Amino acid sequence: MTPVLYRVEARHQELADTVTIRIAPIAGQLADPKPGQFEMLLAFGVGEVPISISGLGNGSGELEHTIRSVGAVTKALCTTAVGDVIGVRGPFGVGWDLDRATGHDLLIVAGGLGLAPLRPAMLEALTNRHRFGRLVLLVGARDPGSLMFVRELEQWRGRFDIDVAVTVDAAPPSWRGDVGVVTKLLSRAPVDFGNTTAVVCGPEVMMRFVAAGLADRGVPPGQILLSMERNMRCAIGHCGHCQLGPEFVCKDGPVFPWDRMEKLMLVRER
Amino acid sequence: MKSIRDLLGEHLLFRDFHPDLLELMAGCGHNVHFAAGEQILTEGAPANEFYLIRSGKASVGVTVPNRGTVLIETLGPDEVIGVSWPFPPYRWEFSSTAIDPTSAIAMDAECLRNKCDQEPLLGYQVFKSFARLMRDRLQATRLQLLDLYGNHAG
């Protein structure tokens, strides 16, 4: 699969090491992705990395990707300027299946950068608000300065038809919000746990504790969806780098239900 | 108006307790209310009362030289302010302040310790509940120590 050329239309510095870029096709465009899918972004001359989609173009062909600078390729992508060209392959993988949440309460749990892949799910849920019961977003971050999409978070908090709670691991005395791990917010989530679909994204350890906490509270394990991140290279299940037991994270995931991941999450990444 | 026994039975910590045990504990409790900004616990002070939050929000912090009070966590409804009360020397190790107006059931620590000593079943249930609470807090502390959301790129 050959990369398609996209131009950087806008960039927003989310955090010191994290950037959201909005890209548009130059000639020809990829299929419209679904929330939770990812794409392979190519920084020419440097390499290619899998990056979740953090914003859908709603048919315009434009896409948003939120990238943290952790290596050579992500650093190159984070330093792109408006007008620069990158290569894109995708969309890949299984996204958030919000259809299974129809008629249920929908609980979205984000940890750190995990809010980025969940943002399209949140926006889709808001567009189709009538399909769900209670809509609850729980966000955990390192500190108040590490919160992303702050303007949207503030907008969402101001709505009467959703509940948003934010907690941070560390905070200055001036912080009026919650302090503590995101799992602490679960018991306060105003949902009917037995009739809830949960979508969770964040560091694997955080997701493991959140999923276990949700299962303890009565959420059916098949209704707890996690977005896994393993060493993905080809994105089509051929190279085996991301294989986890019988699953290829790139092709069978990255979104999996907890009942398929509970034991596999204990497998160490090579 | 709900009795202390009823309120104890509604709190997450004691929700599964037998009514007889709730009745036994109820004599140690009374309702309290803290205004926003009011000090609830002071580190080093005697652990005479602990609090079962019914509504509101409180901070837990510790004084660090040159840094003032460092915020460690916030506590809300169904949580507990003060876990040092069962153990000698019965002093608070952290401070707590009401962030929002906070209503709670105040439990007399000495009264409950005595009742736990006199009635082993109550003692076992209370300590089992507090052991779970401490397990949860230890787990949360370990997750915070991991700095999960930091950029740990080599």
Interface residues (C-beta under 8 A of the other chain):
Chain A: D17 R68 S69 V70 G71 G111 G112 L113 G140 A141 R142 S146 T167 D169 A170 A171 P172 P173 W175 R176 G177 D178 V179 G180 V181 T183 K184 S187 R188 G202 P203 V205 M206 F209
Chain B: L12 K57 S59 G61 G68 T69 L71 I72 E73 T74 G76 P77 D78 I99 Q139 A140 L143 Q144 L146 D147 L148 Y149 G150 N151 A153
